[in-house]
Amino acid sequence: MSLEEEDVPVDLPDLPQFSAVESNKLSIIGRTLNPEKQRMKDLILDMPRKWQVYDRVRGVALSPSMFQFTFKYEHDLEEVMRKRVWTFNEWSIIIDRWVEKPPEDYLKHLLVWVQLRNIPVNHYTKEAIEAFADNLGKVDIVAYEPSKAQSNDYVRVRIFFDVARPVRKTKVFNLPGGGSVTIRYDFVRLQKRCYHCQRLTHDKDKCLILIQERKDQAVVRRQKVMLEKQIDEMKLHQDDPLFGVLSDEQVGLDMVTGRHKINPEVLQNMREYLPAPEGGEKRVREERQRDFLRLEAPPTVTSEVDKDKGLAFDYSLKKVENQLILRKEKDIRDYNTLQDLRSSVSSPAGGRVTMTDSPLEFFECSTGFSAGSSAAKSSGTSNLRSGKRFRPPKRMRKFKARVSDLDSEDGRRKGIEEDEGKPPSKRRAEYVAEEFMRVARRSKSEVVPNGGLPDQ
């Protein structure tokens, strides 16, 4: 059970007495474009008088904006259709012959004649005239005959005009040879329209575009009035403790950004701080407020695009080459200095210590790292390369005397007396071997024995 009756569609009997198709064949369907200005009851009574058919037509109001007229004779219907556009109460109406299944654009287009003026002489052709009129709507008829005389300064064209579009008065066209031309349009038998958006569906007072523009203007005016009122309320009055300390230009809102020039909390703290007994204390507080209160300076614009940028991540080719050249010169100087120092320490046989590695080629960069560096330093990495010490196995090690022993007078003299005439390197090797054997044959220990603590 249900409180509401179930909504089931009702089938209409498919019988001849339930159909009016035959009687509608001699009828027209129409609709008003401005129902507020076109009363349907008056339209049904007045249109037969305009058509001059009187008792040969019957009108029916289908809705507040839709109507139907059924004619007694075919020629009356054709005459009414030929003389359109028709108007009622100076506003246009759309009419068309009745069809059993109307299309989607039914009663949306108005078949109207348009006069085209200011057509260029070099483009007075049927195709050019059709192109000039195609901007308004689909062209139906072009009333132009080039072989006959033409006494009017315009060409008539009939088009299907979409009533939702504005009635255009002019249109600018660019010509192929250069320049432009303005074509003027004059719609025949169209009377009232909206003088703001040029549409046929409403009056100017009911134009939605104009109403929206007025609303936007009212909002702007209201915001402006509220802003002026707010600025006036923020001005300093005589009973304000800050009156005379600050000027009206320093308080209130900034007209550009809409923000407070001075934070309201700061102003409130100033008002609480300034009240003091008359005399020196009050003047001191006012001067202190003037000194401490500073408005933010506007941003400055400089042409130095790299201002305060430094050398961070600056890898331009020119700077890299300059740093590489300077680094090479410094490495050469350091290398020469090191060679001079090492040349002063010579081998007993007159040999000279030499460097096998040439100085590395690298440059300093902004990140503190350089090519081929591994040791850390305060500003990045060290420029010296640390090599791994090579130490042979124990079985392959041989005793080598110290350079100080080899450079002593006794050793040098003894090696020279015994092996005079031998190469320096061979004489040095034999001397080292003999010295090693002499030390190994020692039988008497020269080490002080552990005798305990000395007598005191």
C-alpha positions in Angstrom: 0.0 0.0 0.0 1.1 3.5 -0.7 -0.3 7.0 0.1 0.4 8.2 -3.4 -1.0 6.9 -6.6 1.5 5.3 -8.9 2.3 7.5 -11.9 1.7 5.3 -14.9 1.5 6.8 -18.4 -1.8 6.6 -20.1 -2.0 5.5 -23.8 -4.1 7.7 -26.1 -6.2 5.7 -28.6 -4.9 5.7 -32.2 -8.2 6.6 -33.8 -9.0 9.2 -36.5 -11.2 11.2 -34.2 -8.3 11.7 -31.8 -6.0 13.3 -34.4 -6.1 16.8 -35.9 -3.4 16.3 -38.6 -5.8 16.9 -41.5 -7.1 20.2 -40.1 -3.6 21.4 -39.2 -2.4 21.2 -42.8 -3.7 24.7 -43.5 -2.3 26.3 -40.4 0.8 28.2 -39.2 2.6 28.1 -35.8 4.2 31.1 -34.3 5.8 32.5 -31.2 6.4 36.0 -29.7 9.9 37.2 -29.1 9.0 39.5 -26.2 6.1 37.9 -24.2 6.2 40.7 -21.6 5.3 43.3 -24.3 3.1 41.1 -26.4 -0.2 40.0 -24.8 -1.4 36.7 -26.3 -5.1 37.6 -26.0 -4.7 40.8 -28.0 -2.5 39.1 -30.5 -5.2 36.4 -31.4 -7.7 39.2 -32.0 -5.5 41.7 -33.8 -3.5 39.6 -36.2 -6.5 38.6 -38.5 -7.1 42.3 -39.0 -3.5 42.9 -40.1 -3.7 40.0 -42.5 -7.1 41.2 -43.8 -8.6 37.7 -43.6 -11.1 38.4 -40.8 -13.6 35.5 -40.8 -11.3 33.3 -42.9 -8.9 32.4 -40.1 -9.1 31.1 -36.5 -6.5 31.6 -33.8 -5.6 29.4 -30.9 -3.4 30.3 -27.9 -1.1 27.3 -27.2 1.0 28.9 -24.4 1.9 32.4 -23.2 4.3 32.7 -26.1 3.0 30.1 -28.7 0.0 30.5 -31.0 -1.7 28.8 -34.0 -3.8 30.2 -36.9 -5.8 27.9 -39.1 -6.8 29.3 -42.5 -9.8 28.4 -44.6 -8.1 28.8 -47.9 -4.6 27.9 -49.1 -4.0 31.3 -50.9 -4.6 33.2 -47.7 -2.0 31.2 -45.9 0.6 31.6 -48.7 0.0 35.4 -48.8 0.6 35.7 -45.1 3.8 33.7 -45.4 5.1 35.7 -48.3 4.7 39.1 -46.6 6.6 38.3 -43.4 8.3 39.7 -41.2 5.2 40.4 -39.1 5.1 42.4 -35.8 2.7 42.8 -33.0 2.9 45.8 -30.6 6.0 46.8 -32.5 7.9 43.7 -31.5 8.6 40.9 -34.1 6.9 37.5 -34.1 8.2 34.3 -35.8 5.7 32.2 -37.9 6.1 29.1 -40.0 3.9 26.4 -41.6 2.8 23.6 -39.4 4.8 20.3 -39.6 3.9 17.1 -37.9 7.4 16.5 -36.5 9.2 19.9 -36.2 13.0 20.0 -36.4 15.3 21.3 -33.6 15.7 24.8 -35.0 11.9 25.2 -35.6 10.8 28.8 -34.9 14.3 29.9 -34.0 15.1 31.7 -37.3 13.5 34.7 -38.8 13.3 35.0 -42.6 14.0 38.7 -43.2 15.2 40.9 -46.0 18.4 42.9 -45.5 19.7 45.9 -47.5 23.5 45.9 -48.0 25.2 49.3 -48.6 28.7 50.6 -49.3 29.7 47.6 -51.5 33.0 48.3 -53.3 32.8 48.7 -57.0 35.5 46.1 -57.7 33.5 43.5 -55.8 30.0 44.1 -57.2 29.4 40.4 -58.0 26.8 37.9 -56.8 29.5 35.8 -55.0 30.9 38.8 -53.2 27.5 40.1 -52.2 26.6 36.6 -50.8 29.9 36.6 -48.8 29.1 40.0 -47.4 25.6 38.8 -46.3 26.8 35.3 -45.1 28.1 37.0 -41.9 24.5 37.6 -40.7 23.0 34.1 -41.4 22.3 31.6 -44.0 21.6 33.3 -47.4 18.3 32.3 -49.1 17.9 34.8 -52.0 20.3 37.4 -53.5 18.2 40.0 -55.4 20.8 41.2 -57.9 21.0 41.2 -61.7 24.2 42.7 -63.3 22.7 43.0 -66.8 19.9 45.3 -65.6 19.9 48.9 -64.5 20.0 49.5 -60.7 18.6 52.7 -59.3 19.0 51.9 -55.6 22.3 52.3 -53.7 21.8 48.9 -52.0 21.4 45.3 -52.8 18.6 43.2 -51.1 19.4 39.8 -49.7 17.0 37.5 -47.8 18.6 35.5 -44.9 17.6 33.1 -42.1 18.4 35.2 -39.1 19.0 33.6 -35.7 16.9 35.7 -33.2 19.3 34.9 -30.4 22.0 36.9 -32.1 22.2 40.7 -32.0 21.1 42.7 -35.0 24.4 43.9 -36.5 24.5 47.3 -38.2 28.0 47.3 -39.7 30.8 44.9 -40.4 34.4 45.5 -41.5 35.9 43.3 -44.3 39.6 43.2 -45.3 39.9 43.3 -49.1 42.3 41.0 -51.0 44.2 43.9 -52.7 44.8 45.7 -49.4 42.7 48.0 -47.3 39.3 47.4 -45.8 35.6 48.3 -46.2 32.7 48.8 -43.8 29.5 47.2 -45.0 26.3 48.7 -43.6 23.2 46.5 -43.0 19.5 47.6 -42.8 17.0 45.0 -41.7 13.6 45.5 -43.3 10.4 45.6 -41.2 12.2 45.1 -37.9 11.0 47.7 -35.4 11.8 47.5 -31.7 15.0 46.0 -30.3 17.2 46.3 -27.3 19.3 49.5 -27.8 22.1 48.1 -25.7 22.8 44.6 -27.0 20.7 45.0 -30.2 18.7 41.8 -29.7 15.0 41.3 -30.5 14.0 39.3 -27.4 13.8 42.1 -24.7 13.7 45.8 -24.0 16.6 47.8 -22.8 15.3 47.9 -19.3 15.3 44.1 -19.2 18.7 43.5 -20.8 20.7 41.0 -18.7 24.0 42.3 -20.0 23.1 45.9 -18.9 21.8 44.7 -15.6 25.1 42.8 -14.9 27.1 45.9 -15.9 25.1 48.0 -13.5 25.6 45.5 -10.7 29.4 45.5 -11.3 29.5 49.3 -11.3 27.4 49.4 -8.1 29.8 47.0 -6.4 32.8 49.1 -7.4 31.2 52.3 -6.1 30.2 50.6 -2.9 33.8 49.4 -2.3 35.1 52.8 -3.1 32.8 54.5 -0.6 33.6 51.9 2.1 37.3 52.4 1.5 37.0 56.2 1.7 35.0 55.9 4.9 37.5 53.5 6.4 40.4 55.9 5.5 38.5 58.8 7.1 37.9 56.8 10.3 41.7 56.0 10.5 42.7 59.7 10.4 44.1 61.2 13.6 41.7 63.4 15.5 42.5 66.0 18.2 41.6 63.7 21.1 44.0 61.0 19.8 47.3 60.8 21.7 49.1 60.5 18.4 47.7 63.7 17.0 50.6 66.0 16.3 53.1 63.2 16.7 52.2 61.5 13.4 50.7 62.9 10.2 47.6 61.7 8.4 49.8 60.5 5.6 51.6 58.0 7.9 48.4 56.3 9.1 45.5 54.7 7.3 45.5 52.4 4.3 47.8 52.3 1.3 45.6 53.0 -1.8 47.8 50.8 -4.0 48.2 47.7 -1.9 45.1 48.2 0.4 47.2 47.3 3.5 47.8 49.4 6.7 50.7 51.7 6.5 51.4 51.1 10.2 50.2 48.0 12.0 47.2 48.7 14.2 48.8 46.9 17.1 51.8 49.2 16.9 49.6 52.3 16.9 47.7 51.0 19.9 51.0 50.4 21.8 52.1 54.0 20.9 48.8 55.4 22.3 49.4 53.5 25.5 53.0 54.7 25.8 52.6 58.4 25.0 50.2 59.5 27.7 52.4 61.2 30.4 52.3 64.3 32.6 52.9 67.5 30.8 56.6 68.6 30.6 59.9 67.1 29.7 58.8 63.4 30.0 56.1 63.8 27.4 58.4 65.5 25.0 61.1 62.8 25.5 58.5 60.1 24.7 57.3 61.9 21.6 60.9 62.3 20.3 61.7 58.7 21.1 58.6 57.6 19.1 59.6 59.7 16.1 63.1 58.3 16.2 62.1 54.6 16.5 59.2 54.8 14.0 60.5 54.3 10.5 58.5 53.4 7.4 59.8 50.7 5.1 61.8 52.1 2.3 60.7 51.1 -1.2 62.7 48.5 -3.1 65.6 49.7 -5.1 66.3 48.7 -8.7 69.9 48.2 -9.7 71.5 47.5 -13.0 74.1 45.1 -11.5 72.5 41.8 -12.2 75.3 39.9 -10.3 75.2 42.1 -7.2 76.2 40.2 -4.0 76.3 37.0 -6.1 80.0 36.2 -5.5 81.8 33.4 -7.4 79.5 30.6 -6.4 79.2 28.1 -9.3 80.7 30.5 -11.8 82.3 28.2 -14.4 82.6 30.6 -17.3 85.3 29.7 -19.8 87.2 32.9 -19.5 87.6 32.8 -15.7 88.6 29.1 -15.8 91.4 29.8 -18.3 92.7 32.7 -16.2 92.7 30.6 -13.1 94.5 27.8 -15.0 97.2 30.1 -16.2 97.8 31.6 -12.8 97.9 28.2 -11.2 100.5 26.9 -13.7 102.7 29.9 -13.0 102.5 29.3 -9.2 103.3 25.6 -9.6 106.3 26.4 -11.7 107.7 28.8 -9.1 107.0 26.2 -6.3 108.7 23.5 -8.3 111.8 25.6 -9.0 112.1 26.5 -5.3 111.8 22.9 -4.3 114.5 21.9 -6.7 116.8 24.5 -5.4 116.3 23.2 -1.8 116.9 19.5 -2.8 119.9 20.3 -4.9 121.7 21.5 -1.7 121.4 17.9 -0.3 123.5 15.8 -2.7 124.5 12.1 -2.5 128.0 11.1 -1.4 128.9 10.2 -5.0 127.7 13.5 -6.3 124.2 12.2 -7.2 121.3 14.6 -7.1 117.7 14.0 -6.0 115.3 14.6 -8.8 111.4 14.7 -9.0 109.8 12.1 -11.1 106.3 13.6 -11.0 105.6 16.9 -12.8 103.3 19.4 -11.1 99.6 18.8 -11.7 97.5 21.0 -13.8 94.4 22.1 -11.9 92.6 25.2 -10.9 90.7 26.4 -7.9 86.9 26.4 -8.1 84.2 28.1 -6.0 83.1 24.9 -4.3 86.5 24.4 -2.6 87.5 21.3 -4.6 90.1 21.0 -7.4 91.0 18.4 -9.9 93.4 15.7 -8.6 93.3 16.6 -5.0 92.7 14.3 -2.0 94.0 15.9 1.2 91.7 18.1 3.1 92.5 21.7 4.0 90.6 24.6 5.6 89.3 26.1 2.3 88.7 22.8 0.5 91.2 20.2 -0.6 95.0 20.1 -0.7 96.9 20.4 -4.0 99.5 17.7 -3.1 99.0 14.1 -4.1 99.8 11.5 -1.5 101.3 8.3 -2.8 101.3 4.9 -1.1 104.6 3.8 0.5 106.2 0.7 -1.1 108.0 -1.6 1.4 109.6 -4.8 0.0 109.3 -8.2 1.9 111.7 -8.9 4.8 113.7 -11.4 2.9 114.5 -8.9 0.2 115.5 -6.1 2.5 119.2 -5.2 2.8 121.0 -3.1 5.3 121.5 0.5 4.1 123.7 2.9 6.0 122.5 6.3 6.7 123.5 9.2 4.6 125.1 10.8 7.6 127.5 7.8 8.0 128.3 7.8 4.3 129.0 11.5 4.4 131.4 11.3 7.3 135.1 12.0 6.6 136.3 8.5 7.7 134.0 6.6 5.6 134.6 8.7 2.5 138.3 8.6 3.0 138.4 4.8 3.6 136.3 4.1 0.6 138.5 6.3 -1.6 141.8 4.7 -0.4 140.7 1.0 -0.8 138.8 1.3 -4.0 140.4 4.0 -5.9 139.6 4.0 -9.5 136.3 2.2 -9.1 133.0 3.8 -10.1 131.3 5.8 -7.2 128.2 3.6 -7.1 130.2 0.3 -6.9 132.6 1.7 -4.3 129.7 2.8 -2.1 128.0 -0.7 -2.4 131.2 -2.5 -1.4 131.7 -0.1 1.5 128.2 -0.7 2.8 128.7 -4.6 2.6 132.0 -4.5 4.4 130.6 -2.3 7.2 127.7 -4.6 7.6 129.9 -7.7 8.0 132.1 -5.8 10.5 129.2 -5.0 12.7 127.8 -8.6 12.5 131.2 -10.1 13.7 131.3 -8.1 16.9 131.5 -10.5 19.9 131.9 -8.0 22.7 128.7 -6.4 23.7 128.9 -2.7 24.3 125.5 -2.6 26.0 125.6 -1.5 29.6 124.5 -4.5 31.7 121.6 -4.3 34.1 123.4 -3.7 37.3 120.6 -2.2 39.2 120.4 1.2 40.7 123.7 3.1 41.3 124.9 3.5 44.8 123.9 6.7 46.4 
